[in-house]
């Protein structure tokens, strides 16, 4: 079987293929970090698990607050797992020492589609008067926190 050339088809295919290759190369550059803003500080990936009295602590707010600069925030899932987000969709936390605050107080979506206020349910030593700390390094960081509702132990 011999391939038959049709006028104009190969030229159109060549243009669309070039456009596709250009778009794909651009996506690789952005995914590879070349699209990262120069003003963004160096971040370490931060995740972990929070338990309360030995059980996964769901719907807890986790904040890593550096000595200076923007904090990173996350919320635990049903298994008590969290991943921090810095800002604008960038994951992680700035490098260095952080005060860690874990709590439940805040406004959250309710089952009826509205908003409800949830009061704090853990001791102040984990949030407003936190004794928790973490040192974020380059790369992947895993910080687990085992909280007690009865005592205010530190991590």
C-alpha positions in Angstrom: 0.0 0.0 0.0 1.4 3.4 -1.0 0.7 6.6 1.0 -0.9 9.2 -1.1 -0.1 12.9 -0.5 -3.0 15.3 -0.4 -2.3 18.9 -1.1 -2.1 21.1 2.1 -2.6 18.3 4.6 1.1 17.8 5.6 1.6 21.5 6.0 -1.4 21.9 8.4 -0.3 18.8 10.4 3.2 20.2 10.6 1.9 23.6 12.0 -0.4 21.9 14.6 2.4 19.5 15.6 4.8 22.4 16.1 2.1 24.2 18.2 1.6 21.0 20.3 5.3 20.5 20.8 5.7 24.2 21.9 2.9 24.0 24.4 4.1 20.7 25.8 7.6 22.2 26.2 6.2 25.2 28.0 4.2 23.0 30.4 7.4 21.1 31.2 9.3 24.3 32.0 6.5 25.5 34.3 6.2 22.1 36.0 9.9 22.0 36.4 10.0 25.1 38.5 11.1 27.7 35.8 7.8 29.5 36.3 8.4 30.0 40.1 8.3 33.7 41.0 11.7 35.1 42.0 10.3 36.8 45.2 9.0 33.4 46.5 11.3 32.2 49.4 12.8 28.8 49.4 10.2 26.3 50.7 10.5 22.8 52.2 7.6 20.4 51.6 5.8 19.8 54.9 3.2 17.1 55.8 2.4 14.9 58.7 -0.2 13.5 61.0 -2.0 14.9 64.0 -3.6 12.7 66.6 -5.6 13.6 69.6 -5.6 11.2 72.5 -4.1 8.5 70.2 -6.7 8.9 67.4 -6.5 10.7 64.1 -7.5 14.4 64.6 -9.8 15.4 61.7 -10.6 19.0 60.7 -7.8 20.5 62.7 -6.1 23.7 61.5 -2.3 23.4 61.4 -0.2 26.6 61.1 3.6 26.8 60.9 4.7 30.3 61.8 8.3 31.3 61.1 10.1 34.0 63.1 9.5 36.4 60.2 7.3 36.2 57.2 4.2 34.5 56.0 2.9 31.4 57.9 2.0 28.2 56.1 -1.4 26.6 56.7 -3.1 23.2 56.3 -6.2 21.3 57.6 -6.2 17.6 58.6 -8.3 15.1 56.8 -10.3 12.2 58.3 -7.0 10.3 58.9 -5.4 13.3 60.6 -3.0 13.9 57.7 -2.1 17.5 56.6 0.0 19.1 53.9 1.0 22.7 54.3 0.4 25.4 51.7 2.4 28.6 51.7 0.5 30.9 49.3 -0.9 31.0 45.8 -1.0 27.3 45.5 2.6 26.8 46.4 3.0 23.9 48.9 5.4 23.9 51.8 6.8 26.3 54.5 9.8 28.7 54.6 13.0 27.1 55.8 13.9 27.4 59.4 12.4 27.3 62.9 8.6 27.6 63.3 6.1 27.8 66.1 3.4 25.3 65.3 -0.2 26.0 66.2 -2.9 23.3 66.0 -6.5 24.1 66.8 -10.2 23.8 65.8 -11.6 27.3 66.3 -12.9 29.0 63.2 -15.8 29.2 60.8 -16.5 26.2 58.6 -19.1 25.1 56.0 -22.1 23.4 57.6 -24.1 20.5 56.4 -27.0 22.8 55.4 -24.7 24.9 53.1 -24.2 27.7 55.5 -21.3 28.5 57.9 -20.9 27.5 61.5 -18.5 28.5 64.2 -16.5 25.7 65.8 -15.1 26.5 69.3 -11.5 25.5 70.3 -11.3 21.9 71.6 -7.6 21.5 72.4 -5.5 23.0 75.2 -4.0 26.5 74.6 -0.5 24.9 74.7 -1.1 23.7 71.2 -2.5 26.9 69.7 -2.7 30.4 71.4 0.1 29.6 73.8 1.8 27.0 71.7 4.8 25.0 73.0 5.0 23.1 69.7 7.9 23.8 67.3 9.4 22.4 64.1 12.6 23.1 62.1 11.8 23.0 58.3 14.7 21.9 56.1 15.1 21.7 52.3 13.2 18.9 50.6 10.6 16.7 52.3 9.7 17.2 56.0 7.4 15.0 58.0 6.1 16.3 61.3 3.7 14.2 63.4 2.0 15.7 66.5 0.4 13.5 69.2 -1.8 15.8 71.2 -3.6 15.1 74.5 -6.9 16.7 75.4 -6.0 16.3 79.2 -2.5 17.7 79.4 -0.5 20.2 77.5 2.7 18.3 76.6 5.1 19.6 74.1 6.4 17.9 70.9 
